[in-house]
Amino acid sequence: MAAQKPRAGDGPLEVVKEGRSTIMRIPVEGGGRLVLEISPEEAQTLLDQLVTVVGDER
């Protein structure tokens, strides 16, 4: 029987590079995190869209 670990919280927004993919972990309302695996092309498209909405504040 596998031991279950208690949830230590949902954690912050996290983006990490794993191999050729980018993994995004996004906290969601109500608990838990949405985990997305996106390609470099999808990451660039997401960046372009976010810059359009938020602006380039770097």
N, CA, C and O atoms as a CHARMM CRD file, in Angstrom:
* protein
*
  232
    1    1 MET  N      0.84500  -1.17600   0.00000 PROA 1      0.00000
    2    1 MET  CA     0.00000   0.00000   0.00000 PROA 1      0.00000
    3    1 MET  C      0.89000   1.23800   0.00000 PROA 1      0.00000
    4    1 MET  O      1.82200   1.33900   0.79700 PROA 1      0.00000
    5    2 ALA  N      0.60700   2.15200  -0.87100 PROA 2      0.00000
    6    2 ALA  CA     1.41300   3.36800  -0.97800 PROA 2      0.00000
    7    2 ALA  C      1.03500   4.34200   0.13500 PROA 2      0.00000
    8    2 ALA  O     -0.13500   4.48600   0.48800 PROA 2      0.00000
    9    3 ALA  N      2.03900   4.99600   0.66900 PROA 3      0.00000
   10    3 ALA  CA     1.79200   6.01000   1.68700 PROA 3      0.00000
   11    3 ALA  C      1.31800   7.28600   1.02200 PROA 3      0.00000
   12    3 ALA  O      1.83100   7.67900  -0.02600 PROA 3      0.00000
   13    4 GLN  N      0.34500   7.92600   1.63000 PROA 4      0.00000
   14    4 GLN  CA    -0.14400   9.17400   1.08800 PROA 4      0.00000
   15    4 GLN  C      0.47000  10.32800   1.85900 PROA 4      0.00000
   16    4 GLN  O      0.48700  10.33000   3.09000 PROA 4      0.00000
   17    5 LYS  N      0.96700  11.29400   1.13400 PROA 5      0.00000
   18    5 LYS  CA     1.55900  12.47100   1.75500 PROA 5      0.00000
   19    5 LYS  C      0.48700  13.54000   1.91400 PROA 5      0.00000
   20    5 LYS  O     -0.33500  13.72500   1.01600 PROA 5      0.00000
   21    6 PRO  N      0.48100  14.24200   3.03200 PROA 6      0.00000
   22    6 PRO  CA    -0.48400  15.33600   3.15700 PROA 6      0.00000
   23    6 PRO  C     -0.14100  16.46600   2.20900 PROA 6      0.00000
   24    6 PRO  O      1.03100  16.69200   1.90900 PROA 6      0.00000
   25    7 ARG  N     -1.14500  17.17200   1.73700 PROA 7      0.00000
   26    7 ARG  CA    -0.90200  18.31000   0.85400 PROA 7      0.00000
   27    7 ARG  C     -0.27300  19.41800   1.66200 PROA 7      0.00000
   28    7 ARG  O     -0.75500  19.77100   2.73800 PROA 7      0.00000
   29    8 ALA  N      0.79500  19.95900   1.14300 PROA 8      0.00000
   30    8 ALA  CA     1.51600  21.02900   1.83200 PROA 8      0.00000
   31    8 ALA  C      1.16600  22.39300   1.25900 PROA 8      0.00000
   32    8 ALA  O      1.92700  23.34700   1.42300 PROA 8      0.00000
   33    9 GLY  N      0.05000  22.49400   0.60500 PROA 9      0.00000
   34    9 GLY  CA    -0.31900  23.75800  -0.02600 PROA 9      0.00000
   35    9 GLY  C     -0.20000  23.65800  -1.53000 PROA 9      0.00000
   36    9 GLY  O      0.42300  22.73800  -2.06000 PROA 9      0.00000
   37   10 ASP  N     -0.78600  24.58700  -2.18800 PROA 10     0.00000
   38   10 ASP  CA    -0.81200  24.54500  -3.63900 PROA 10     0.00000
   39   10 ASP  C      0.44800  25.11000  -4.26500 PROA 10     0.00000
   40   10 ASP  O      0.81700  24.73400  -5.37800 PROA 10     0.00000
   41   11 GLY  N      1.10600  26.00700  -3.55800 PROA 11     0.00000
   42   11 GLY  CA     2.34100  26.57800  -4.06400 PROA 11     0.00000
   43   11 GLY  C      2.10500  27.69700  -5.06000 PROA 11     0.00000
   44   11 GLY  O      0.97800  27.94300  -5.49100 PROA 11     0.00000
   45   12 PRO  N      3.17600  28.36200  -5.41400 PROA 12     0.00000
   46   12 PRO  CA     3.09100  29.49700  -6.33200 PROA 12     0.00000
   47   12 PRO  C      3.04200  29.04100  -7.79200 PROA 12     0.00000
   48   12 PRO  O      3.20800  27.86000  -8.09700 PROA 12     0.00000
   49   13 LEU  N      2.81200  29.99300  -8.67000 PROA 13     0.00000
   50   13 LEU  CA     2.94200  29.73100 -10.10100 PROA 13     0.00000
   51   13 LEU  C      4.38400  29.30300 -10.34600 PROA 13     0.00000
   52   13 LEU  O      5.31500  29.93400  -9.84600 PROA 13     0.00000
   53   14 GLU  N      4.56600  28.25000 -11.10100 PROA 14     0.00000
   54   14 GLU  CA     5.91500  27.72600 -11.34300 PROA 14     0.00000
   55   14 GLU  C      6.04900  27.34900 -12.80800 PROA 14     0.00000
   56   14 GLU  O      5.14700  26.74300 -13.38500 PROA 14     0.00000
   57   15 VAL  N      7.17300  27.70800 -13.40500 PROA 15     0.00000
   58   15 VAL  CA     7.46100  27.33200 -14.78800 PROA 15     0.00000
   59   15 VAL  C      8.88400  26.79100 -14.82400 PROA 15     0.00000
   60   15 VAL  O      9.82200  27.47900 -14.42200 PROA 15     0.00000
   61   16 VAL  N      9.04700  25.56200 -15.30300 PROA 16     0.00000
   62   16 VAL  CA    10.36700  24.94200 -15.37500 PROA 16     0.00000
   63   16 VAL  C     10.56300  24.33200 -16.75100 PROA 16     0.00000
   64   16 VAL  O      9.60400  23.95200 -17.42300 PROA 16     0.00000
   65   17 LYS  N     11.81100  24.24400 -17.15600 PROA 17     0.00000
   66   17 LYS  CA    12.18700  23.63700 -18.43100 PROA 17     0.00000
   67   17 LYS  C     12.56100  22.18500 -18.15000 PROA 17     0.00000
   68   17 LYS  O     13.41100  21.91500 -17.30200 PROA 17     0.00000
   69   18 GLU  N     11.93000  21.25500 -18.85500 PROA 18     0.00000
   70   18 GLU  CA    12.24700  19.83000 -18.72600 PROA 18     0.00000
   71   18 GLU  C     12.44000  19.26700 -20.12700 PROA 18     0.00000
   72   18 GLU  O     11.47700  19.05400 -20.86400 PROA 18     0.00000
   73   19 GLY  N     13.68200  19.03200 -20.47700 PROA 19     0.00000
   74   19 GLY  CA    13.96100  18.54900 -21.82600 PROA 19     0.00000
   75   19 GLY  C     13.58600  19.59500 -22.85000 PROA 19     0.00000
   76   19 GLY  O     14.00900  20.74700 -22.75100 PROA 19     0.00000
   77   20 ARG  N     12.78900  19.20100 -23.84100 PROA 20     0.00000
   78   20 ARG  CA    12.35100  20.13500 -24.88300 PROA 20     0.00000
   79   20 ARG  C     11.07200  20.87200 -24.50200 PROA 20     0.00000
   80   20 ARG  O     10.65300  21.79300 -25.20300 PROA 20     0.00000
   81   21 SER  N     10.45300  20.47200 -23.39900 PROA 21     0.00000
   82   21 SER  CA     9.16900  21.04500 -23.00200 PROA 21     0.00000
   83   21 SER  C      9.32400  22.04500 -21.86900 PROA 21     0.00000
   84   21 SER  O     10.34300  22.09000 -21.17900 PROA 21     0.00000
   85   22 THR  N      8.29700  22.83100 -21.70400 PROA 22     0.00000
   86   22 THR  CA     8.18200  23.74700 -20.58500 PROA 22     0.00000
   87   22 THR  C      6.98500  23.27400 -19.76400 PROA 22     0.00000
   88   22 THR  O      5.90600  23.04100 -20.30900 PROA 22     0.00000
   89   23 ILE  N      7.17900  23.13300 -18.45700 PROA 23     0.00000
   90   23 ILE  CA     6.10800  22.68800 -17.57200 PROA 23     0.00000
   91   23 ILE  C      5.64100  23.88100 -16.75700 PROA 23     0.00000
   92   23 ILE  O      6.43800  24.52900 -16.07900 PROA 23     0.00000
   93   24 MET  N      4.33800  24.17100 -16.82300 PROA 24     0.00000
   94   24 MET  CA     3.74500  25.25700 -16.04700 PROA 24     0.00000
   95   24 MET  C      2.82900  24.64500 -15.00200 PROA 24     0.00000
   96   24 MET  O      1.99500  23.79600 -15.31700 PROA 24     0.00000
   97   25 ARG  N      2.98600  25.07900 -13.76000 PROA 25     0.00000
   98   25 ARG  CA     2.10000  24.66000 -12.67300 PROA 25     0.00000
   99   25 ARG  C      1.39600  25.91000 -12.16800 PROA 25     0.00000
  100   25 ARG  O      2.02600  26.79900 -11.59400 PROA 25     0.00000
  101   26 ILE  N      0.09800  25.97300 -12.38200 PROA 26     0.00000
  102   26 ILE  CA    -0.68400  27.16700 -12.10000 PROA 26     0.00000
  103   26 ILE  C     -1.66500  26.86200 -10.96300 PROA 26     0.00000
  104   26 ILE  O     -2.50700  25.97500 -11.10100 PROA 26     0.00000
  105   27 PRO  N     -1.56700  27.59400  -9.83000 PROA 27     0.00000
  106   27 PRO  CA    -2.54100  27.37500  -8.75000 PROA 27     0.00000
  107   27 PRO  C     -3.94200  27.74800  -9.23100 PROA 27     0.00000
  108   27 PRO  O     -4.11700  28.73900  -9.93800 PROA 27     0.00000
  109   28 VAL  N     -4.93900  26.94900  -8.84300 PROA 28     0.00000
  110   28 VAL  CA    -6.31200  27.22300  -9.24400 PROA 28     0.00000
  111   28 VAL  C     -7.17700  27.46300  -8.01500 PROA 28     0.00000
  112   28 VAL  O     -6.91900  26.93900  -6.93100 PROA 28     0.00000
  113   29 GLU  N     -8.19900  28.26300  -8.21800 PROA 29     0.00000
  114   29 GLU  CA    -9.12000  28.57000  -7.12900 PROA 29     0.00000
  115   29 GLU  C     -9.79300  27.28400  -6.65500 PROA 29     0.00000
  116   29 GLU  O    -10.23500  26.46900  -7.46400 PROA 29     0.00000
  117   30 GLY  N     -9.86300  27.11600  -5.35600 PROA 30     0.00000
  118   30 GLY  CA   -10.47000  25.91300  -4.80200 PROA 30     0.00000
  119   30 GLY  C     -9.44800  24.85100  -4.43700 PROA 30     0.00000
  120   30 GLY  O     -9.80600  23.81100  -3.88500 PROA 30     0.00000
  121   31 GLY  N     -8.17700  25.10100  -4.74000 PROA 31     0.00000
  122   31 GLY  CA    -7.12000  24.16300  -4.37500 PROA 31     0.00000
  123   31 GLY  C     -6.57100  23.41900  -5.57200 PROA 31     0.00000
  124   31 GLY  O     -7.23400  23.27700  -6.60000 PROA 31     0.00000
  125   32 GLY  N     -5.36000  22.95200  -5.42000 PROA 32     0.00000
  126   32 GLY  CA    -4.69700  22.20400  -6.46800 PROA 32     0.00000
  127   32 GLY  C     -3.98800  23.10800  -7.46400 PROA 32     0.00000
  128   32 GLY  O     -4.03500  24.33400  -7.36500 PROA 32     0.00000
  129   33 ARG  N     -3.33800  22.47500  -8.41500 PROA 33     0.00000
  130   33 ARG  CA    -2.64100  23.22300  -9.45900 PROA 33     0.00000
  131   33 ARG  C     -2.91700  22.57300 -10.80200 PROA 33     0.00000
  132   33 ARG  O     -2.99500  21.35100 -10.92600 PROA 33     0.00000
  133   34 LEU  N     -3.06100  23.41700 -11.79000 PROA 34     0.00000
  134   34 LEU  CA    -3.20700  22.96800 -13.17200 PROA 34     0.00000
  135   34 LEU  C     -1.79900  22.80800 -13.72800 PROA 34     0.00000
  136   34 LEU  O     -1.00300  23.74500 -13.68000 PROA 34     0.00000
  137   35 VAL  N     -1.48700  21.63000 -14.25400 PROA 35     0.00000
  138   35 VAL  CA    -0.15200  21.36500 -14.79400 PROA 35     0.00000
  139   35 VAL  C     -0.25800  21.23600 -16.30400 PROA 35     0.00000
  140   35 VAL  O     -1.01200  20.41000 -16.81900 PROA 35     0.00000
  141   36 LEU  N      0.51600  22.07500 -17.01600 PROA 36     0.00000
  142   36 LEU  CA     0.51800  22.07900 -18.47800 PROA 36     0.00000
  143   36 LEU  C      1.92100  21.81900 -18.99300 PROA 36     0.00000
  144   36 LEU  O      2.89400  22.36600 -18.47400 PROA 36     0.00000
  145   37 GLU  N      2.02100  20.98700 -20.00800 PROA 37     0.00000
  146   37 GLU  CA     3.28800  20.78300 -20.71000 PROA 37     0.00000
  147   37 GLU  C      3.14400  21.47000 -22.05600 PROA 37     0.00000
  148   37 GLU  O      2.26400  21.12200 -22.84400 PROA 37     0.00000
  149   38 ILE  N      4.00800  22.45100 -22.32500 PROA 38     0.00000
  150   38 ILE  CA     3.89600  23.19700 -23.57100 PROA 38     0.00000
  151   38 ILE  C      5.22500  23.17400 -24.32400 PROA 38     0.00000
  152   38 ILE  O      6.29900  23.10200 -23.72700 PROA 38     0.00000
  153   39 SER  N      5.12400  23.23500 -25.63000 PROA 39     0.00000
  154   39 SER  CA     6.30400  23.23600 -26.49600 PROA 39     0.00000
  155   39 SER  C      6.90600  24.63800 -26.53500 PROA 39     0.00000
  156   39 SER  O      6.25900  25.59400 -26.10700 PROA 39     0.00000
  157   40 PRO  N      8.12800  24.77800 -27.03900 PROA 40     0.00000
  158   40 PRO  CA     8.72200  26.11400 -27.17900 PROA 40     0.00000
  159   40 PRO  C      7.86000  27.04500 -28.03300 PROA 40     0.00000
  160   40 PRO  O      7.77300  28.23800 -27.74300 PROA 40     0.00000
  161   41 GLU  N      7.22900  26.52200 -29.06900 PROA 41     0.00000
  162   41 GLU  CA     6.37700  27.34900 -29.92000 PROA 41     0.00000
  163   41 GLU  C      5.15500  27.83200 -29.14900 PROA 41     0.00000
  164   41 GLU  O      4.76300  28.99300 -29.26500 PROA 41     0.00000
  165   42 GLU  N      4.55700  26.94800 -28.36600 PROA 42     0.00000
  166   42 GLU  CA     3.40100  27.32900 -27.55700 PROA 42     0.00000
  167   42 GLU  C      3.79300  28.34300 -26.48100 PROA 42     0.00000
  168   42 GLU  O      3.02800  29.26100 -26.18300 PROA 42     0.00000
  169   43 ALA  N      4.97000  28.17900 -25.90500 PROA 43     0.00000
  170   43 ALA  CA     5.46000  29.12600 -24.89000 PROA 43     0.00000
  171   43 ALA  C      5.65300  30.50600 -25.51700 PROA 43     0.00000
  172   43 ALA  O      5.32800  31.51400 -24.88900 PROA 43     0.00000
  173   44 GLN  N      6.17200  30.56900 -26.73800 PROA 44     0.00000
  174   44 GLN  CA     6.36300  31.85900 -27.41400 PROA 44     0.00000
  175   44 GLN  C      5.02200  32.50500 -27.72100 PROA 44     0.00000
  176   44 GLN  O      4.86600  33.71600 -27.56100 PROA 44     0.00000
  177   45 THR  N      4.05500  31.71100 -28.16200 PROA 45     0.00000
  178   45 THR  CA     2.71600  32.22900 -28.43500 PROA 45     0.00000
  179   45 THR  C      2.08400  32.76900 -27.15500 PROA 45     0.00000
  180   45 THR  O      1.45900  33.83000 -27.17100 PROA 45     0.00000
  181   46 LEU  N      2.24200  32.04300 -26.04700 PROA 46     0.00000
  182   46 LEU  CA     1.72500  32.50800 -24.76100 PROA 46     0.00000
  183   46 LEU  C      2.38800  33.82000 -24.35900 PROA 46     0.00000
  184   46 LEU  O      1.70700  34.74300 -23.91300 PROA 46     0.00000
  185   47 LEU  N      3.69800  33.91300 -24.51100 PROA 47     0.00000
  186   47 LEU  CA     4.42600  35.14600 -24.20100 PROA 47     0.00000
  187   47 LEU  C      3.90000  36.30600 -25.04000 PROA 47     0.00000
  188   47 LEU  O      3.63800  37.38600 -24.51100 PROA 47     0.00000
  189   48 ASP  N      3.74600  36.09000 -26.33200 PROA 48     0.00000
  190   48 ASP  CA     3.25000  37.14000 -27.22200 PROA 48     0.00000
  191   48 ASP  C      1.86700  37.63000 -26.78200 PROA 48     0.00000
  192   48 ASP  O      1.60700  38.83300 -26.76500 PROA 48     0.00000
  193   49 GLN  N      0.99400  36.70500 -26.43200 PROA 49     0.00000
  194   49 GLN  CA    -0.34900  37.06300 -25.99200 PROA 49     0.00000
  195   49 GLN  C     -0.33200  37.80700 -24.66700 PROA 49     0.00000
  196   49 GLN  O     -1.07800  38.77100 -24.49400 PROA 49     0.00000
  197   50 LEU  N      0.50600  37.37700 -23.72700 PROA 50     0.00000
  198   50 LEU  CA     0.59900  38.05600 -22.43500 PROA 50     0.00000
  199   50 LEU  C      1.15000  39.47000 -22.59100 PROA 50     0.00000
  200   50 LEU  O      0.67900  40.39400 -21.92800 PROA 50     0.00000
  201   51 VAL  N      2.14200  39.64600 -23.46000 PROA 51     0.00000
  202   51 VAL  CA     2.70100  40.98200 -23.70100 PROA 51     0.00000
  203   51 VAL  C      1.63000  41.88400 -24.30400 PROA 51     0.00000
  204   51 VAL  O      1.57100  43.07100 -23.98600 PROA 51     0.00000
  205   52 THR  N      0.78400  41.33000 -25.17100 PROA 52     0.00000
  206   52 THR  CA    -0.29900  42.10800 -25.76400 PROA 52     0.00000
  207   52 THR  C     -1.26900  42.59800 -24.68900 PROA 52     0.00000
  208   52 THR  O     -1.72800  43.73900 -24.74200 PROA 52     0.00000
  209   53 VAL  N     -1.58100  41.74900 -23.72400 PROA 53     0.00000
  210   53 VAL  CA    -2.55200  42.09800 -22.69400 PROA 53     0.00000
  211   53 VAL  C     -1.94400  42.93300 -21.57000 PROA 53     0.00000
  212   53 VAL  O     -2.53400  43.92000 -21.12900 PROA 53     0.00000
  213   54 VAL  N     -0.75800  42.53000 -21.11100 PROA 54     0.00000
  214   54 VAL  CA    -0.14500  43.16700 -19.93600 PROA 54     0.00000
  215   54 VAL  C      0.82400  44.26500 -20.33300 PROA 54     0.00000
  216   54 VAL  O      0.96600  45.25800 -19.62000 PROA 54     0.00000
  217   55 GLY  N      1.47700  44.09700 -21.44200 PROA 55     0.00000
  218   55 GLY  CA     2.52000  45.03500 -21.85300 PROA 55     0.00000
  219   55 GLY  C      3.87500  44.44800 -21.51900 PROA 55     0.00000
  220   55 GLY  O      3.97600  43.49900 -20.74200 PROA 55     0.00000
  221   56 ASP  N      4.89200  45.00400 -22.09400 PROA 56     0.00000
  222   56 ASP  CA     6.25800  44.52400 -21.87400 PROA 56     0.00000
  223   56 ASP  C      6.89600  45.37800 -20.78500 PROA 56     0.00000
  224   56 ASP  O      7.46900  46.43000 -21.06800 PROA 56     0.00000
  225   57 GLU  N      6.79500  44.92400 -19.54400 PROA 57     0.00000
  226   57 GLU  CA     7.29100  45.69100 -18.39100 PROA 57     0.00000
  227   57 GLU  C      8.61300  45.14000 -17.87200 PROA 57     0.00000
  228   57 GLU  O      8.85200  45.15200 -16.66400 PROA 57     0.00000
  229   58 ARG  N      9.45700  44.66800 -18.74500 PROA 58     0.00000
  230   58 ARG  CA    10.73600  44.08100 -18.29100 PROA 58     0.00000
  231   58 ARG  C     11.72100  45.15300 -17.98100 PROA 58     0.00000
  232   58 ARG  O     12.85000  44.85900 -17.58600 PROA 58     0.00000
